Amino acid sequence: MTSDQFRRNSENYCYRHPDRQSFVLCQRCLRTICPECQTPAAVGVVCPECMKEQQKAQSPAQKKAERRWSRARPMAMAVSGGRPIVTYAIIALTAFVFLLQLIPVLGPQVENALLFWAPYLYSQGAFQPWRLVTVALVHSGFWHVGLNMLALWLIGRSLEPLLGRWRFLTLYVLSAVGGSVAVALLSPLTPVVGASGAIFGLFGALLIIGRHIGANITGIAIILGINLVIGFIPGFNVSWQAHIGGLLTGLAIGFLFTRTKKKSQRTVQILLLAAVAAVLVALLFVPVLI
């Protein structure tokens, strides 16, 4: 779908605010809604019209319970304001782990437990697959974690409201896995730490989605190119393998999101995301077979 076709397709815009693009659908009527129109439900979010219908169908007891607990619903304000809750949560968790790393006795143990090293996946009695993801929580120093979390904040505050929380989280996790898989394939004896693979995945998805909606992606492409080049400069001690793996995963998922936007394609989108995860896991066995 070209940019002009995207702009002409009303399903890519909030039905209450036709000038606002969004990838999030109401869980009841499956119409596109922007962050301002989203109200959290038991699963996902609902639009204002569906919320009114739901409230009309409530029994007197349900209405009384809702009034009683209405003050304990801060999440509704967060969604309505379009705040990137998942982005903030990832930053907070990563910062917490980094603080643990600063503790003299505990720090090395935390890092050794969470870093990624391919032999831990293949050695007998030491299968630890969680390292594919937890590698994004540990960092080698203040500048390392600071720059990665700054990049996450800059991208997440725009990309998360556009995709929705679960799509954004899925993108981040699978991109981290993609970075680890690339390290396992291209540099299996090198232990790595950091969220760079996940960050490059966000860059890749933003590049594809930005191009799809007709946004100016020149700045994104330049920043991405500079960061890729830095990874190949001797002395910087960064894992270009994780960068490449995360980027390719993000590009694939971004393309997947732009091609499964229709209401009828939700199941297809979930199946394709599962297929991406399955391919990444399958690639881990390549070093064993050769």
ABEGO torsion letter per residue (X at the ends): XBAAAAAABAAABBAABAABBBABBBAAAGBBBBAAABBBBABEBBBAAAAAAAAAABBAAAAAAAAAAAAABAAAAAAAAGBBAAAAAAAAAAAAAAAAAABAAAAAAAAAAABBBAAAAABBGABBAAAAAAAAABBAEAAAAAAAAAAAAAAAAAAAAAAEAAAAAAAAAAAAAAAAAAAAAABAABBBBEAAAAAAAAAAAAAAAAAAAGBBAAAAAAAAAAAAAAAABBGAGBBAAAAAAAAAAAAAAAAAAAAAABAAAAAAAAAAAAAAAAAAAAAAAAAAAX
